[in-house]
Amino acid sequence: MNKRVAVIGSGIGGLGAAGLFAKKGYEVTVLEKNANFGGRANVFEHEGFRFDMGPSWYLAPDLFEHYFNLVGEEISDHLELARLEPSYRIFFKGEKENIDIHSNIETDSATFDAIEPGSGNNLKKYLKQSEYQYNVATQHFMYKNYDSVFDFFNKRVMTEGQKLSVFSKMHKFVSKFFKTRKLQQIMEYTMVFLGTSPYEAPALYNLMSHMDFNQGVFYPQGGFYALIEALVAIAEKNGAEVRNNAEVAEIVVENGRTTGVRLTGGEFVSADLVISNADMWFTETKLLDKSSRTYSERYWRKKIMAPSAFILYLGIKEKIPSLIHHNLLFSKDWRKNFDDIYKDPCLPAEPSLYVCAPSVTDADTAPDGKENLFVLVPIASGLSITEDEKESYADKILDLIADEMRIPGLREKVEYQRIYTVDNFASDYHSFRGSALGLAHNLWQTAIFRPKNHSKKVENLFYVGAGTNPGIGTQICLISAELVYKRVHGITSAAPLESL
Ligand SMILES: Cc1cc2nc3c(=O)[nH]c(=O)nc-3n(C[C@H](O)[C@H](O)[C@H](O)COP(=O)(O)OP(=O)(O)OC[C@H]3O[C@@H](n4cnc5c(N)ncnc54)[C@H](O)[C@@H]3O)c2cc1C
C-alpha cells in the first residue's frame, strides 16, 4: 500500500483504526500522549489491587467479535469471556430488598411480575422490540457514514420511523410498558452509558435493553485492559508501530491537505492520512489553526456533553458478601438525578450510583481475602470541585453505599482510596469540560447530527472514537474505526463489512 497513516491517540477507536489499516497494508504509527494505551479504558495498580479505570460492562459481544473477524482474528484467542450470572444487582434507595437481573427471560419476567403484576409479559414484548431495533440499527444504521440528511431520513426511517421509535423520547416510550418507577429505572439506566437522560434520549435507544437482557453481560478475564492489550497486539502483528509518551502538538496542513503531525518535542511524523482519536473538540481547536477548523469554538459551546463522573477506586480490607460483580443503586427521585447533571449542575445530594466489584469474578484484581471496588457517580461535566469537596463527597458516597448496599462500617474497611473526577478527565485525555464520555446522545447529536468523521477543511484528515459516529461505548468505537476505513475507501454500504 505504501501509504502512511498517523493515528493520534490510542483509545479504542484509534487502536481499532490502526488494526484495520495495518491489516490492509498501510504503514501505521499510533501516537499516544500517555504512558498507557487504551485512552479511557485505562488501568493502574496499587499494592496488589488492579483497577480498570473506565469501562467495565462488556456488552454486545457480537460487535466485538465482528471487529476481530474483520482483522482475521478469533476473539477467543485473545479474550476469555465470562458470562456474569446474575448479570447485575439493583438496590433501591431506602428499601431492604434488592433484585437481580439474570438476562434470562423467564426469571426476569417473574422478577418484574413481583414488582408490578402483569409487567412480565410487557417485558417480553419490550425485549422483542429492542431486539428488532438492535438488528435494524446494526445492519442498517450504525455501520453507515452519513453525508446528507437524506442518508439518515431515508425510506426506512420515513416509513418505519414510528416503529423504530426515532422520534419519541425514551422515558415516554418506557412508560407505555411499565408504570412503576422501579421498572422504569431498570429499563432507563442504560441511557447513562450513552451520556444522556431518558427524558432526552430518542426511544430508539431501547435497543440497549437487548444488550443487557437478551445478550447478557460479560467480563473479559484479566479485566477490560485485556481488550486493549489484544488491540495493540493485533495492530503490531500487522506491522503498526504503537508509541506511548508521544504527544501530538500540531496537525501540519499544507495547501489544504495534512502532511503529518508534529509532536510536542518537535519531531515531525509524516503521513498521507491522519486519523485523530483525540477528543474532537481538542483536535479541532488545539491541534489545528483557525483556518483549518471544521467546527468553531462557538459550535462546541452549544454542544451538550455527556456527564463526567465522580469515581472512587477502593481497596477494601475484606470480602463484601452483599455485592456481586455489577451493582446499581437507584435513587428515589430519578428526574432530580438527571437535573443535577444537565439542568442545575451540582454534586448530587441523593445520587444514583454504580459499584463494580471485579474481584468477585476475577481473583487477580485484589489481594487474597480483599475486594476491589470501583464506584461511579455520574455528575455534570464542567463542574469545578475543590479538593476539600472531593474528600467530603467521597465520605458521603461511602456512607450512602454502606447504608444502602448493607456494608456496615465500609469507611473503616477502606485501605486504599483514589478519587478521579472532572479535572482528571480533562488533563489525562484532553476531554472537553472533563466529560467522562464525550458528546451526549440526544437526538440532535445522533447519526447525521453528530460531528462527521472527516474534516471538511483539511483533505485526508479523519476522526475516530466516541466523539463522532456512531458514538460512545467500547464496541461502538470499534464501529467508528470501521466507518473511517469505509470513508477512506469510498465504501458507502450500510451493513458491517464482510472483509477489508
Ligand atoms: C468511567 C467510564 C466508564 C465507562 N464504562 C463503559 C462500559 O462499561 N462499557 C463500555 O462499552 N463503554 C464504557 N465507557 C465508554 C468507553 O470507555 C469510551 O466510549 C471509549 O473507550 C472511548 O474511546 P475513544 O476511541 O473515543 O478514545 P479515548 O478513550 O477518548 O482515547 C483518546 C486517546 O487520545 C489520546 N490523546 C489525546 N490528545 C492527544 C494528543 N495530543 N496526542 C496524543 N494522544 C492524545 C488520549 O490520551 C487518549 O488515550 C466508559 C467510559 C468511562 C470514562
Ligand as a Chemical Component Dictionary entry (heavy atoms), coordinates in Angstrom:
data_LIG
# 
_chem_comp.id                   LIG 
_chem_comp.type                 NON-POLYMER 
_chem_comp.pdbx_formal_charge   0 
_chem_comp.three_letter_code    LIG 
# 
loop_
_chem_comp_atom.comp_id 
_chem_comp_atom.atom_id 
_chem_comp_atom.alt_atom_id 
_chem_comp_atom.type_symbol 
_chem_comp_atom.charge 
_chem_comp_atom.model_Cartn_x 
_chem_comp_atom.model_Cartn_y 
_chem_comp_atom.model_Cartn_z 
_chem_comp_atom.pdbx_ordinal 
LIG C1  C1  C 0 -15.623 5.761  33.708 1  
LIG C2  C2  C 0 -16.055 5.212  32.377 2  
LIG C3  C3  C 0 -16.839 4.078  32.327 3  
LIG C4  C4  C 0 -17.216 3.546  31.097 4  
LIG N1  N1  N 0 -17.931 2.388  31.080 5  
LIG C5  C5  C 0 -18.139 1.765  29.896 6  
LIG C6  C6  C 0 -18.620 0.431  29.880 7  
LIG O1  O1  O 0 -18.856 -0.158 30.934 8  
LIG N2  N2  N 0 -18.792 -0.176 28.677 9  
LIG C7  C7  C 0 -18.497 0.453  27.500 10 
LIG O2  O2  O 0 -18.654 -0.159 26.424 11 
LIG N3  N3  N 0 -18.027 1.730  27.494 12 
LIG C8  C8  C 0 -17.818 2.378  28.659 13 
LIG N4  N4  N 0 -17.276 3.631  28.688 14 
LIG C9  C9  C 0 -17.102 4.357  27.414 15 
LIG C10 C10 C 0 -15.882 3.903  26.648 16 
LIG O3  O3  O 0 -14.838 3.614  27.527 17 
LIG C11 C11 C 0 -15.466 5.020  25.694 18 
LIG O4  O4  O 0 -16.557 5.417  24.879 19 
LIG C12 C12 C 0 -14.314 4.611  24.788 20 
LIG O5  O5  O 0 -13.312 3.917  25.495 21 
LIG C13 C13 C 0 -13.739 5.882  24.157 22 
LIG O6  O6  O 0 -12.762 5.531  23.213 23 
LIG P1  P1  P 0 -12.235 6.587  22.154 24 
LIG O7  O7  O 0 -11.861 5.823  20.939 25 
LIG O8  O8  O 0 -13.199 7.699  21.977 26 
LIG O9  O9  O 0 -10.875 7.127  22.757 27 
LIG P2  P2  P 0 -10.481 7.762  24.168 28 
LIG O10 O10 O 0 -10.640 6.760  25.223 29 
LIG O11 O11 O 0 -11.117 9.081  24.342 30 
LIG O12 O12 O 0 -8.924  7.950  23.932 31 
LIG C14 C14 C 0 -8.380  9.025  23.230 32 
LIG C15 C15 C 0 -6.874  8.936  23.378 33 
LIG O13 O13 O 0 -6.268  10.045 22.717 34 
LIG C16 C16 C 0 -5.150  10.458 23.495 35 
LIG N5  N5  N 0 -4.783  11.810 23.145 36 
LIG C17 C17 C 0 -5.488  12.950 23.361 37 
LIG N6  N6  N 0 -4.799  14.015 22.902 38 
LIG C18 C18 C 0 -3.641  13.537 22.369 39 
LIG C19 C19 C 0 -2.538  14.154 21.742 40 
LIG N7  N7  N 0 -2.491  15.468 21.557 41 
LIG N8  N8  N 0 -1.516  13.368 21.334 42 
LIG C20 C20 C 0 -1.551  12.019 21.502 43 
LIG N9  N9  N 0 -2.583  11.391 22.107 44 
LIG C21 C21 C 0 -3.630  12.138 22.531 45 
LIG C22 C22 C 0 -5.656  10.331 24.911 46 
LIG O14 O14 O 0 -4.599  10.299 25.836 47 
LIG C23 C23 C 0 -6.402  9.010  24.833 48 
LIG O15 O15 O 0 -5.552  7.921  25.097 49 
LIG C24 C24 C 0 -16.854 4.187  29.894 50 
LIG C25 C25 C 0 -16.065 5.337  29.939 51 
LIG C26 C26 C 0 -15.660 5.832  31.174 52 
LIG C27 C27 C 0 -14.792 7.044  31.209 53 
# 
loop_
_chem_comp_bond.comp_id 
_chem_comp_bond.atom_id_1 
_chem_comp_bond.atom_id_2 
_chem_comp_bond.value_order 
_chem_comp_bond.pdbx_ordinal 
LIG C1  C2  SING 1  
LIG C2  C3  SING 2  
LIG C2  C26 DOUB 3  
LIG C3  C4  DOUB 4  
LIG C4  N1  SING 5  
LIG C4  C24 SING 6  
LIG N1  C5  DOUB 7  
LIG C5  C6  SING 8  
LIG C5  C8  SING 9  
LIG C6  O1  DOUB 10 
LIG C6  N2  SING 11 
LIG N2  C7  SING 12 
LIG C7  O2  DOUB 13 
LIG C7  N3  SING 14 
LIG N3  C8  DOUB 15 
LIG C8  N4  SING 16 
LIG N4  C9  SING 17 
LIG N4  C24 SING 18 
LIG C9  C10 SING 19 
LIG C10 O3  SING 20 
LIG C10 C11 SING 21 
LIG C11 O4  SING 22 
LIG C11 C12 SING 23 
LIG C12 O5  SING 24 
LIG C12 C13 SING 25 
LIG C13 O6  SING 26 
LIG O6  P1  SING 27 
LIG P1  O7  DOUB 28 
LIG P1  O8  SING 29 
LIG P1  O9  SING 30 
LIG O9  P2  SING 31 
LIG P2  O10 DOUB 32 
LIG P2  O11 SING 33 
LIG P2  O12 SING 34 
LIG O12 C14 SING 35 
LIG C14 C15 SING 36 
LIG C15 O13 SING 37 
LIG C15 C23 SING 38 
LIG O13 C16 SING 39 
LIG C16 N5  SING 40 
LIG C16 C22 SING 41 
LIG N5  C17 SING 42 
LIG N5  C21 SING 43 
LIG C17 N6  DOUB 44 
LIG N6  C18 SING 45 
LIG C18 C19 SING 46 
LIG C18 C21 DOUB 47 
LIG C19 N7  SING 48 
LIG C19 N8  DOUB 49 
LIG N8  C20 SING 50 
LIG C20 N9  DOUB 51 
LIG N9  C21 SING 52 
LIG C22 O14 SING 53 
LIG C22 C23 SING 54 
LIG C23 O15 SING 55 
LIG C24 C25 DOUB 56 
LIG C25 C26 SING 57 
LIG C26 C27 SING 58 
# 
